[in-house]
Amino acid sequence: MCVGYGTLGGALMLNKLSAEAFGTFWLVLGGCGSAVLAAGFPDVGIGLLGVSLAFGLTVLTMAYAVGGISGGHFNPAVSVGLAVAGKFEWKDLGPYVVAQVIGGTLGALVLYLIVTGKADFTTTGGFASNGYGANSPGGFSMTSALIAEIVMTAFFLIIILGSTSKLAPENFAPIAIGLGLTLIHLISIPVTNTSVNPARSTAVAFFADNGAMAQLWLFWVAPIIGAAIGALIWKTLLSDES
């Protein structure tokens, strides 16, 4: 799937990493931006339904825009899951993760610059960060957060692998994946503010004022475990590909 690192290979890899960075940038700016800027706007805020849809739309739009270049992961857990399923080269995992985290962090930086320009700005607060306990929107425990993130990420990988398999209808994968991410947010925003994506969690934690960095470990560990589980379930029980 991936090329070597000669002159041509290096150029192609740069294209892939750029696509991953741009896609993750858009995911953080669009998804987290909708939560920070639009969800709580008086009288006309988009609410949890709007935020959930925004995250799904970021993945859907970037999957069509640059997915053909890089595979459209935009998420370290997805990259890990695809590698476990044999759909992605392990040797490219490190560069992909770095590109995703950089892109997501730049998206969060742009959001931060917008937020701090508000006339009555005093603090970023949670800044759409993920958390448990006091940092959970619904006050859910660390155990609840672990279960939710593992299960949601596992199903996200099953959706991704299933919709991109040879048995699935062609060209509809971004729609299924985007709507799958929307559904995941509809279920789990009250629990963790929904991560299923370590790059997304890391990006906004840098700018949050609620101690999100101290809980960030969970939003790397749980999504990666969930992605590996989902990939193994697909590979051993569901895939009919030879």
C-alpha positions in Angstrom: 0.0 0.0 0.0 2.7 2.5 1.0 5.9 3.3 -1.0 9.5 3.4 0.0 11.5 6.4 0.8 13.5 7.2 -2.3 13.0 10.4 -4.2 9.6 9.5 -5.7 8.6 7.5 -2.6 9.6 10.5 -0.3 7.4 12.8 -2.4 4.5 10.5 -2.2 4.9 10.0 1.5 5.0 13.8 2.0 1.7 14.0 0.1 0.2 11.3 2.4 1.4 13.0 5.6 0.2 16.4 4.4 -3.2 14.9 3.7 -3.3 13.4 7.2 -2.3 16.7 8.7 -4.9 18.7 6.8 -7.6 16.2 7.5 -6.9 16.1 11.2 -6.7 19.9 11.2 -10.2 20.1 9.7 -11.5 17.5 12.1 -10.4 19.4 15.2 -11.3 22.9 13.9 -14.7 21.8 12.6 -15.7 19.3 15.3 -14.2 21.0 18.4 -14.9 24.4 16.9 -18.6 23.7 16.6 -18.6 22.6 20.3 -16.7 25.7 21.5 -18.2 28.3 19.3 -21.7 27.2 18.2 -23.1 24.6 20.7 -23.9 27.0 23.5 -24.7 30.1 21.5 -27.8 31.7 23.1 -31.2 30.7 21.6 -29.7 29.4 18.3 -26.9 27.0 19.5 -26.5 23.8 17.6 -26.4 21.6 20.8 -25.2 18.0 21.1 -26.9 16.9 17.9 -25.1 19.7 15.9 -21.7 18.9 17.4 -22.1 15.2 16.6 -23.0 16.0 13.1 -20.1 18.4 12.8 -17.6 15.8 13.7 -19.1 13.4 11.2 -19.1 16.0 8.5 -15.4 16.8 9.0 -14.5 13.1 8.4 -16.9 12.7 5.5 -15.7 15.9 3.7 -12.0 15.2 4.2 -12.4 11.5 3.3 -13.7 12.6 -0.1 -11.2 15.4 -0.4 -7.9 13.7 0.5 -8.8 10.2 1.4 -7.6 9.0 -1.9 -4.1 10.3 -1.1 -3.5 9.0 2.4 -6.3 6.6 3.1 -8.1 9.2 5.2 -7.2 8.1 8.7 -7.0 11.4 10.6 -6.7 9.5 13.8 -3.8 7.5 15.4 -6.2 4.8 16.6 -7.6 4.3 13.1 -4.0 3.9 11.8 -3.3 1.3 14.5 -6.5 -0.6 13.8 -5.8 -0.7 10.1 -2.3 -1.9 10.7 -3.7 -4.7 13.0 -6.1 -5.6 10.2 -3.3 -5.8 7.7 -4.6 -2.8 5.7 -1.7 -0.4 6.6 2.0 -0.7 6.8 3.4 -0.7 10.4 6.5 1.1 9.2 4.4 4.1 8.3 2.5 4.3 11.6 4.9 6.7 13.4 5.0 9.3 10.6 1.2 9.1 10.3 0.7 9.6 14.0 3.1 12.6 14.1 1.3 14.2 11.1 -2.1 13.7 12.7 -1.1 15.2 16.1 0.6 18.2 14.4 -2.4 18.8 12.1 -4.8 18.5 15.0 -2.8 20.8 17.2 -2.6 23.5 14.5 -6.4 23.2 14.2 -6.7 23.7 17.9 -4.3 26.7 17.7 -6.5 28.4 15.1 -9.5 27.7 17.3 -7.7 29.2 20.3 -6.8 32.3 18.3 -10.5 32.8 17.4 -11.8 32.2 20.9 -9.3 34.6 22.6 -10.5 37.4 20.3 -13.9 37.5 21.9 -14.4 40.8 23.8 -15.2 39.2 27.2 -12.7 36.3 26.9 -11.3 35.2 30.3 -10.5 31.5 30.0 -10.7 28.7 27.5 -12.4 26.4 30.1 -12.7 22.8 28.9 -12.1 23.8 25.2 -14.0 20.7 24.0 -11.5 18.5 25.8 -12.1 14.9 26.8 -12.3 13.8 30.4 -13.9 11.7 33.1 -15.0 12.4 36.7 -15.2 16.2 37.1 -14.2 16.7 33.4 -17.0 14.4 32.1 -20.0 16.4 30.8 -22.3 14.0 32.7 -20.0 13.2 35.6 -19.1 9.7 34.5 -16.3 7.7 36.1 -13.0 6.7 34.7 -14.3 3.1 34.3 -17.3 4.4 32.3 -15.0 6.4 30.2 -12.7 3.5 29.5 -15.6 1.2 28.5 -17.2 3.9 26.3 -14.0 4.8 24.5 -12.9 1.2 23.9 -16.3 0.0 22.6 -17.0 3.1 20.5 -13.6 2.9 18.8 -13.9 -0.8 18.2 -17.2 -0.2 16.4 -15.7 2.7 14.5 -13.0 0.4 13.1 -15.6 -2.2 12.2 -17.5 0.5 10.3 -14.3 1.6 8.5 -13.2 -1.8 7.6 -16.6 -3.0 6.5 -17.5 0.1 4.4 -14.1 0.0 2.6 -14.1 -3.8 2.0 -14.5 -5.3 -1.5 -17.9 -6.5 -0.6 -19.3 -3.0 0.2 -20.9 -0.7 -2.3 -18.3 1.5 -4.0 -17.7 5.2 -3.1 -20.0 5.2 -0.1 -17.5 4.6 2.6 -17.0 8.2 3.6 -20.7 8.6 4.1 -20.9 5.4 6.3 -17.8 6.5 8.3 -19.0 10.0 8.7 -22.4 9.0 9.9 -20.8 6.3 12.1 -18.7 9.0 13.8 -21.9 11.1 14.2 -23.7 8.3 16.0 -20.7 7.6 18.2 -20.8 11.2 19.4 -24.5 11.1 19.9 -24.0 8.2 22.3 -20.9 9.2 24.2 -20.6 13.0 24.4 -22.2 12.9 27.8 -19.7 10.4 29.0 -16.3 11.7 27.8 -17.1 14.5 25.3 -16.2 11.7 22.8 -12.6 11.1 21.7 -12.1 7.8 19.8 -9.2 9.8 18.5 -6.0 10.5 20.4 -4.9 13.3 18.1 -8.1 15.2 18.7 -7.8 14.7 22.4 -4.2 15.9 22.5 -4.7 18.9 20.3 -7.4 20.6 22.5 -5.8 19.4 25.8 -2.9 21.7 25.1 -5.2 24.7 25.3 -7.8 23.6 27.9 -7.9 25.2 31.4 -9.5 22.2 33.2 -6.6 19.9 33.8 -7.3 17.8 30.7 -3.7 16.9 30.2 -3.7 14.9 33.4 -6.4 12.6 32.0 -5.1 12.5 28.4 -3.5 9.0 28.9 -7.0 7.4 28.9 -7.7 9.0 25.5 -4.7 7.3 24.0 -4.9 4.0 25.7 -8.6 3.3 25.3 -9.0 4.2 21.6 -5.9 2.3 20.6 -7.1 -0.8 22.6 -10.6 -0.4 21.0 -9.2 0.0 17.5 -7.1 -3.2 17.9 -10.1 -5.1 19.2 -12.4 -3.8 16.4 -9.7 -4.8 13.8 -9.3 -8.3 15.2 -13.1 -8.8 15.4 -13.4 -7.8 11.7 -10.4 -9.8 10.6 -11.4 -13.0 12.5 -15.2 -13.0 12.5 -16.6 -10.7 9.8 -14.2 -10.3 6.9 -15.0 -12.5 3.9 -12.1 -11.2 1.9 -9.5 -13.6 0.6 
